[in-house]
Amino acid sequence: MTLHHLRLAHNTSTYLASDQGGGAIYSRGALTVSNSVVYSNTARYGGAIFCDGIGGGTCRLDLGNVTFAGNTAAINGGALYNVGANGVRLANVVLWGNTALAGRQIYNNGTTPVIDYSVVAGGDSGSGDTG
């Protein structure tokens, strides 16, 4: 799926299982988001986006010129939660003011994201198993 020039805001995922979430987007396939702003979304895992690459999922996440702000995860990944993803790339992305118990901005489990020319608030490089 490819999404351009969007504002994704004030969404809530109410699913309580640990293997799903994503306040704005839950993806098990290829996802590209560009020239967009994603803010004030809420979920247990991945306040904004949950990229699921396990259990048959093949999530690949490509973000370009996207701002994530004020998203909240009750558990992990204030903005992004990446689990077993086939590739995660951030270019010209701003992650600011997101909150979670672990990985205020990004939580990675079995995934190592490539981050280029981006701003990650607090220098938070992500939590979890990054390899």
N, C-alpha and C positions, 0 to 999 in steps of 0.2 A: 504494500500500500504506500502511496506517495501523497503527502499532505504539504501544501504550500500556502503561505500567507494566511495563517489562521490565528485566531485567539481562542485558546481553550481555557476556560475559566469556570470556577465555582462548581466543579463536578465532584461527586463522591462515589467511591466504590464501597458497597456495604457487604461484599462477599467476605466471609470470615475465615475461609481456609487459608493455610499458609502458602499454598502453591498458586494463588491468584491474587490480583489486586490491580493497581494502576488506577489512580483517581480519574485521569483523563483518557488513558489508552492502555489496554492490555493487548500485547502482541505475541503471537507464536510463529510469525513469519517475517518476511522482509518488511521493514518499516523505514521510510525516509521522511523526515520532517525538516522543512526549510523555511527561512524568513517568517518565523512565527514567534508568538509569545504564549507561554503556558504558565498560568498562575492561579493560586488559591484553590488547588485541587486537594482532595483528601482520600487516603486509603490506608489499609493496614501495612501493605508493602508497596513501595513505589508510589509516592504521593502524586506524581504526575504520570510516569510511564513505568510499566512492568514489562520487561523484555524476557520472555520465557522460552528457554531453549532446551528444556528437559521434558521427559514423558512424551516424546514425539514432536515436540516443538522445535522449530529451526530458526528461532528469532535472530535476525541480523538488524542492527540499529545504526542508522546513519543520520546524524543531526548536523545541520549547517545553518548558521545565523539564527539561532534560537535562544531566547531568554527564558529561564525557569526561575520563578520568584514566588515565595510565600506558599509553596506546596508543603503538605504535611503527611508523613507516614507515621502511624502509631508505633510501628515496630522498626523496619529497616528501609533505607533509601528515601530520604526526604523528597528528592526530585526523581531520581532514577533507581530502579532495582533491576539488576541484570543477573540472571541465573542461567548458567550453561549456554550463554548466547554464542552464536557462531561468528560474531564480530560486532564490536561496538566502536563507533568512530564519532568523535565530537570535534567540529571545526568552527571557530568563531562562535562559541557558545558561552553564555553567561549563566552561572548557577549561583544564586544569591538569596539568602534569607529563607532557605528551606529547612525543615526540621524533621528529626527522627531520633529514635533511641540510638541507632547505629547508622553511620553513613549519612550525616546531615544532608549532604548534597547527592552523593552516589554510594550505592551499596553493590558490590560485585561478589558473586559466588561462582567460581569456576570460569571467570571471564576477566580478561585484562583489556580495558578500553585503551584506545589510541586517542589522546587528547592533544589537539593542535590549536594554537592561537586562541585560547579560551581563558575565561576567568572563573575560578572556582573559589567562592567565598571562604575565607579562613584558611586557604591553602589545603582544604580537605581533599586528599587524593582518593578518597574512597575507603570503605571498610569492607571487611570480609575476606574471603579467599580470592585473591586477585590472580591466581594462576591456575 
